[in-house]
Amino acid sequence: MMPDETPNDGSDGSRFRTTLIRVIIVQVIALGLLLLLQLRYQP
């Protein structure tokens, strides 16, 4: 697994926020790739 980059303060809120940001970034990248594919292969 990936090493934990969050400061080790033991707060669940900080870990939750970091995880949420990572998920949002992955979603944005996936949407961008889908948009590029859609524009490229549009009839």
Backbone as CSV, one residue per row, in Angstrom:
resi,resn,N_x,N_y,N_z,CA_x,CA_y,CA_z,C_x,C_y,C_z
1,MET,0.834,-1.195,0.000,0.000,0.000,0.000,0.877,1.257,0.000
2,MET,0.246,2.383,-0.281,0.982,3.640,-0.312,1.236,4.125,1.110
3,PRO,2.391,4.725,1.341,2.634,5.288,2.679,1.676,6.430,2.977
4,ASP,1.369,6.601,4.219,0.414,7.644,4.615,1.099,8.996,4.582
5,GLU,0.581,9.911,3.772,1.209,11.217,3.631,0.631,12.244,4.597
6,THR,-0.448,11.891,5.288,-1.052,12.845,6.202,-0.227,12.926,7.478
7,PRO,-0.221,14.075,8.117,0.466,14.161,9.416,-0.184,13.215,10.407
8,ASN,0.635,12.556,11.197,0.119,11.511,12.082,-0.426,12.119,13.370
9,ASP,-1.535,12.846,13.238,-2.153,13.434,14.421,-3.304,12.573,14.935
10,GLY,-3.625,11.530,14.189,-4.645,10.593,14.642,-6.068,11.090,14.481
11,SER,-6.284,12.191,13.774,-7.643,12.688,13.609,-8.292,12.055,12.384
12,ASP,-9.477,11.512,12.576,-10.182,10.871,11.469,-10.642,11.900,10.443
13,GLY,-10.905,13.116,10.868,-11.339,14.155,9.938,-10.284,14.474,8.905
14,SER,-9.026,14.493,9.328,-7.936,14.793,8.399,-7.792,13.675,7.376
15,ARG,-7.860,12.420,7.852,-7.763,11.283,6.924,-8.948,11.260,5.968
16,PHE,-10.138,11.548,6.485,-11.327,11.564,5.643,-11.202,12.618,4.553
17,ARG,-10.712,13.807,4.933,-10.565,14.897,3.965,-9.547,14.522,2.890
18,THR,-8.431,13.926,3.287,-7.409,13.522,2.326,-7.962,12.471,1.359
19,THR,-8.679,11.503,1.903,-9.269,10.466,1.054,-10.295,11.069,0.101
20,LEU,-11.109,11.974,0.595,-12.126,12.615,-0.233,-11.482,13.399,-1.370
21,ILE,-10.409,14.130,-1.075,-9.718,14.892,-2.118,-9.151,13.952,-3.177
22,ARG,-8.560,12.831,-2.751,-8.015,11.867,-3.707,-9.112,11.306,-4.603
23,VAL,-10.249,10.964,-4.019,-11.369,10.428,-4.801,-11.856,11.453,-5.818
24,ILE,-11.984,12.707,-5.412,-12.438,13.756,-6.323,-11.446,13.940,-7.465
25,ILE,-10.150,13.898,-7.168,-9.132,14.041,-8.212,-9.240,12.901,-9.221
26,VAL,-9.411,11.680,-8.731,-9.556,10.538,-9.638,-10.802,10.698,-10.499
27,GLN,-11.887,11.163,-9.924,-13.125,11.367,-10.675,-12.946,12.417,-11.765
28,VAL,-12.262,13.503,-11.454,-12.033,14.561,-12.438,-11.170,14.045,-13.588
29,ILE,-10.125,13.270,-13.266,-9.275,12.704,-14.314,-10.081,11.758,-15.198
30,ALA,-10.908,10.910,-14.586,-11.719,9.974,-15.364,-12.697,10.719,-16.271
31,LEU,-13.335,11.771,-15.758,-14.263,12.551,-16.575,-13.543,13.234,-17.733
32,GLY,-12.333,13.733,-17.471,-11.552,14.361,-18.528,-11.199,13.369,-19.629
33,LEU,-10.778,12.165,-19.247,-10.448,11.152,-20.249,-11.679,10.747,-21.055
34,LEU,-12.815,10.595,-20.379,-14.036,10.251,-21.097,-14.430,11.351,-22.075
35,LEU,-14.273,12.600,-21.679,-14.595,13.722,-22.557,-13.677,13.727,-23.782
36,LEU,-12.381,13.491,-23.566,-11.449,13.434,-24.693,-11.818,12.307,-25.659
37,LEU,-12.151,11.141,-25.113,-12.540,10.027,-25.977,-13.809,10.353,-26.752
38,GLN,-14.759,10.979,-26.075,-16.018,11.316,-26.729,-15.795,12.316,-27.862
39,LEU,-14.962,13.317,-27.612,-14.706,14.318,-28.659,-13.909,13.715,-29.811
40,ARG,-13.009,12.802,-29.508,-12.148,12.220,-30.536,-12.937,11.300,-31.469
41,TYR,-13.824,10.480,-30.908,-14.529,9.471,-31.704,-15.951,9.880,-32.042
42,GLN,-16.224,11.171,-31.981,-17.562,11.651,-32.308,-17.763,11.595,-33.835
43,PRO,-18.891,11.086,-34.316,-19.106,11.000,-35.771,-19.268,12.364,-36.439
